Amino acid sequence: MSDATMLDTYREVITPEGVPLQLPAAGPVPRALAWLVDLGIRFSMMVVMAIPLALLGDFGRGINLAAMFLLLWGYPIVLEAVWGQTLGKRALGLRVVAANGAPIGWSAAIARNLLRTVDMLPVGYAIGLLSCLFDAHSRRLGDMAAGTLVVHVDRLPPPPAVGIDSALPLPQPLRAEEQAAVIAFAERGPRLSPARQQELAAIAEPLTGATGQVGVLRLYAMANGLLGRQ
């Protein structure tokens, strides 16, 4: 039970009120799709503006360059600072939050977006992609520096808890943190797929003496025993 390896990208934080929050971090694929949506929106806006401004000669070209700069840099900063998400992130059900789950402010929005210049190097967001792949919560360098996290927000409601009425005593003494891990599994398990439940339950095979669905059910029953449910 001491080998409690993280098998998903959830980040758990504790609020000042002592309430645990599980933030489902977004991986590089949905983030890349959101970036492409935002790129298409900004490019379309640039094209629409360029047509009438081209009729104003040099003055219009100057305004167009200023507008392009604002769209490239101001668009993500303003939207993330005010709403926590750009239009692309909204379309993909993503939001930028602080590491503790709170809304981000202007300083964090500015920092994470200015550091895109580093994440873009050497080409095609290569550094940012490598950072997302090797970080446990899929953060690029801009997120790490700004203390931010991109999470999923448009998740379906969790399914009802699995009705396990039986309770089993622990076959061996467990440390407090190991008991907490068993209870946490029982609380989070109904929100996971059967395959993921079995994958997590396999870690506890030395405790349950079983794998697969049998191991899952025994963990639920042991959690009931720890919670005093009969």
Backbone torsions as a table, in degrees:
resi	resn	phi	psi	omega
1	MET	NA	-14.3	-178.4
2	SER	-76.6	-15.9	179.7
3	ASP	-90.0	68.2	-176.4
4	ALA	-89.0	77.8	-178.3
5	THR	-79.6	138.8	177.2
6	MET	-72.8	126.2	-179.5
7	LEU	-111.9	7.5	175.7
8	ASP	-141.8	-176.6	-175.3
9	THR	-104.1	18.2	177.5
10	TYR	-68.9	137.8	174.0
11	ARG	-112.6	120.9	-178.8
12	GLU	-98.6	128.1	176.6
13	VAL	-127.1	155.3	179.6
14	ILE	-110.6	123.2	179.6
15	THR	-72.3	164.0	176.8
16	PRO	-57.4	-24.0	177.8
17	GLU	-82.5	-0.1	179.3
18	GLY	84.7	13.9	-179.4
19	VAL	-92.5	124.3	178.0
20	PRO	-75.4	134.3	175.9
21	LEU	-118.1	136.7	176.8
22	GLN	-109.9	112.8	-176.2
23	LEU	-97.9	114.8	179.9
24	PRO	-78.2	97.7	-176.8
25	ALA	-65.2	141.1	179.5
26	ALA	-88.1	137.1	179.2
27	GLY	-81.9	-179.6	-176.1
28	PRO	-66.3	-28.7	-176.2
29	VAL	-68.5	-55.0	177.9
30	PRO	-62.6	-31.8	177.8
31	ARG	-67.0	-40.3	178.0
32	ALA	-65.6	-39.8	178.1
33	LEU	-64.3	-40.4	177.4
34	ALA	-63.3	-39.6	178.1
35	TRP	-63.5	-39.0	178.5
36	LEU	-66.2	-38.8	176.4
37	VAL	-62.4	-45.9	178.4
38	ASP	-62.7	-38.6	178.5
39	LEU	-62.3	-43.5	178.5
40	GLY	-63.6	-39.5	179.2
41	ILE	-64.3	-46.7	-178.8
42	ARG	-66.5	-40.3	179.5
43	PHE	-63.5	-41.1	179.3
44	SER	-63.4	-41.0	179.1
45	MET	-65.2	-37.9	178.2
46	MET	-63.7	-41.9	-179.8
47	VAL	-64.6	-43.5	-179.9
48	VAL	-62.6	-40.9	-179.7
49	MET	-72.2	-35.3	-173.8
50	ALA	-65.5	-31.5	-176.0
51	ILE	-64.6	-54.1	179.2
52	PRO	-70.9	-33.2	-178.5
53	LEU	-69.1	-26.3	178.5
54	ALA	-63.6	-23.2	-180.0
55	LEU	-76.8	-10.8	-177.4
56	LEU	-96.3	8.1	176.3
57	GLY	69.9	-141.9	-177.2
58	ASP	-63.1	-36.5	178.9
59	PHE	-62.1	-43.4	179.3
60	GLY	-65.9	-37.6	178.1
61	ARG	-65.0	-37.7	177.6
62	GLY	-63.6	-44.9	177.4
63	ILE	-63.0	-38.5	-178.9
64	ASN	-63.9	-41.0	178.5
65	LEU	-64.3	-41.2	178.6
66	ALA	-65.0	-40.3	179.7
67	ALA	-67.0	-37.9	177.8
68	MET	-63.1	-41.2	178.9
69	PHE	-62.5	-43.7	-179.9
70	LEU	-64.6	-38.6	179.4
71	LEU	-69.0	-39.5	-177.9
72	LEU	-69.8	-39.0	-174.6
73	TRP	-110.7	-40.0	-177.8
74	GLY	-73.8	-33.0	-178.2
75	TYR	-54.1	-56.0	-178.1
76	PRO	-71.0	-34.8	-177.7
77	ILE	-65.1	-49.1	-176.9
78	VAL	-65.8	-47.5	-177.1
79	LEU	-65.5	-39.4	-179.8
80	GLU	-72.5	-35.6	179.3
81	ALA	-70.1	-35.8	-176.2
82	VAL	-86.8	-47.7	-174.8
83	TRP	-112.7	-10.5	-179.2
84	GLY	82.4	1.3	-178.2
85	GLN	-158.2	141.5	170.9
86	THR	-80.1	176.1	178.3
87	LEU	-64.0	-35.8	177.8
88	GLY	-66.2	-43.4	177.8
89	LYS	-64.9	-37.6	178.1
90	ARG	-62.7	-41.3	179.9
91	ALA	-64.3	-32.0	-179.0
92	LEU	-95.1	3.6	179.4
93	GLY	71.0	38.8	-178.9
94	LEU	-117.5	156.3	176.3
95	ARG	-148.5	146.5	175.1
96	VAL	-94.5	126.6	178.7
97	VAL	-130.1	164.7	173.1
98	ALA	-71.1	166.0	-177.0
99	ALA	-60.6	-23.5	178.7
100	ASN	-95.5	9.3	178.2
101	GLY	90.1	-5.2	-179.3
102	ALA	-79.5	160.7	175.5
103	PRO	-61.4	148.7	178.7
104	ILE	-85.2	158.7	177.5
105	GLY	-107.0	-171.3	-177.5
106	TRP	-64.4	-42.2	-176.4
107	SER	-62.6	-42.6	179.2
108	ALA	-67.8	-40.3	179.2
109	ALA	-63.9	-40.9	179.2
110	ILE	-66.5	-46.2	-176.3
111	ALA	-62.5	-47.8	-175.5
112	ARG	-67.0	-30.4	-179.3
113	ASN	-84.4	-34.5	176.5
114	LEU	-66.0	-32.7	-179.6
115	LEU	-77.5	1.3	171.3
116	ARG	-59.5	-29.6	179.7
117	THR	-60.2	-29.4	176.3
118	VAL	-82.5	-43.1	-179.2
119	ASP	-63.6	-25.2	-178.7
120	MET	-74.7	-19.9	-174.7
121	LEU	-71.1	154.7	-14.7
122	PRO	-76.6	-22.6	176.3
123	VAL	-163.1	147.1	173.0
124	GLY	61.8	35.9	179.1
125	TYR	58.1	36.6	-175.6
126	ALA	-63.4	-46.0	-179.4
127	ILE	-66.0	-42.6	178.6
128	GLY	-61.6	-40.3	179.4
129	LEU	-65.6	-45.0	178.7
130	LEU	-62.1	-39.5	178.4
131	SER	-62.5	-43.7	178.9
132	CYS	-62.7	-38.5	-176.5
133	LEU	-71.4	-32.6	-175.7
134	PHE	-96.6	-11.2	178.4
135	ASP	-89.3	141.3	-177.1
136	ALA	-63.9	-24.0	-177.7
137	HIS	-118.4	23.7	174.0
138	SER	55.1	42.5	178.4
139	ARG	-94.4	138.6	170.2
140	ARG	-86.1	176.3	-175.8
141	LEU	-60.6	-36.9	178.6
142	GLY	-61.1	-38.1	177.6
143	ASP	-67.4	-42.0	-179.5
144	MET	-62.7	-43.5	-178.8
145	ALA	-68.7	-36.4	-177.1
146	ALA	-88.4	-8.9	-177.9
147	GLY	69.3	41.1	-177.3
148	THR	-120.5	167.8	-178.7
149	LEU	-147.4	136.1	175.7
150	VAL	-96.5	123.8	-174.3
151	VAL	-125.8	160.1	171.8
152	HIS	-79.7	135.9	178.8
153	VAL	-121.2	-21.3	-177.1
154	ASP	-99.7	57.7	177.0
155	ARG	-89.3	150.6	175.5
156	LEU	-68.8	152.6	176.9
157	PRO	-58.2	144.1	-179.6
158	PRO	-64.4	148.5	177.7
159	PRO	-67.9	160.3	179.1
160	PRO	-62.9	154.8	-178.7
161	ALA	-61.9	146.0	179.0
162	VAL	-69.5	132.9	-177.5
163	GLY	-82.9	87.4	175.9
164	ILE	-107.1	109.2	-175.6
165	ASP	-89.9	-22.3	-175.7
166	SER	-77.8	157.3	177.8
167	ALA	-132.1	139.2	179.1
168	LEU	-122.1	140.5	173.3
169	PRO	-74.9	155.8	177.4
170	LEU	-70.4	132.3	179.8
171	PRO	-74.7	-12.7	180.0
172	GLN	-152.2	154.3	179.1
173	PRO	-64.8	143.7	178.0
174	LEU	-124.0	148.9	173.8
175	ARG	-70.6	164.3	-176.0
176	ALA	-59.5	-41.8	-179.1
177	GLU	-68.6	-29.4	177.4
178	GLU	-73.0	-38.5	174.4
179	GLN	-62.2	-40.4	178.6
180	ALA	-63.9	-34.4	179.0
181	ALA	-67.2	-38.6	178.0
182	VAL	-64.5	-44.3	179.7
183	ILE	-65.9	-40.1	179.1
184	ALA	-62.9	-37.2	177.3
185	PHE	-61.7	-44.4	-179.2
186	ALA	-64.1	-32.5	-179.2
187	GLU	-78.3	-38.0	-177.1
188	ARG	-89.1	-23.5	-174.3
189	GLY	-51.8	-44.4	-178.6
190	PRO	-61.4	-19.0	179.1
191	ARG	-88.8	-2.8	-178.0
192	LEU	-104.3	159.4	176.5
193	SER	-71.2	157.3	177.6
194	PRO	-55.5	-38.8	180.0
195	ALA	-63.7	-42.2	179.6
196	ARG	-68.6	-37.4	175.9
197	GLN	-59.6	-45.0	-179.4
198	GLN	-67.2	-34.6	178.4
199	GLU	-64.0	-43.6	178.5
200	LEU	-69.0	-40.9	-179.1
201	ALA	-64.7	-26.5	179.7
202	ALA	-64.0	-28.0	177.7
203	ILE	-63.4	-32.9	-177.6
204	ALA	-91.4	16.1	-179.8
205	GLU	-56.1	-38.5	176.9
206	PRO	-59.9	-24.5	179.6
207	LEU	-87.7	-45.8	-173.9
208	THR	-87.1	-24.3	-176.9
209	GLY	71.1	20.2	-178.3
210	ALA	-152.8	159.5	175.1
211	THR	-124.5	179.8	178.5
212	GLY	67.3	-152.5	-177.1
213	GLN	-67.3	-28.7	177.6
214	VAL	-64.2	-42.9	177.5
215	GLY	-63.0	-37.9	177.9
216	VAL	-61.6	-48.6	-177.7
217	LEU	-64.1	-37.1	179.0
218	ARG	-67.6	-36.0	177.7
219	LEU	-65.6	-42.1	176.0
220	TYR	-59.2	-43.6	-178.5
221	ALA	-66.9	-37.8	177.5
222	MET	-67.0	-36.3	176.0
223	ALA	-62.8	-41.2	176.2
224	ASN	-59.9	-40.7	178.2
225	GLY	-64.1	-40.0	178.4
226	LEU	-65.7	-34.0	-178.6
227	LEU	-86.8	0.1	178.6
228	GLY	76.4	21.5	177.7
229	ARG	-87.5	136.4	-178.8
230	GLN	-115.9	NA	NA
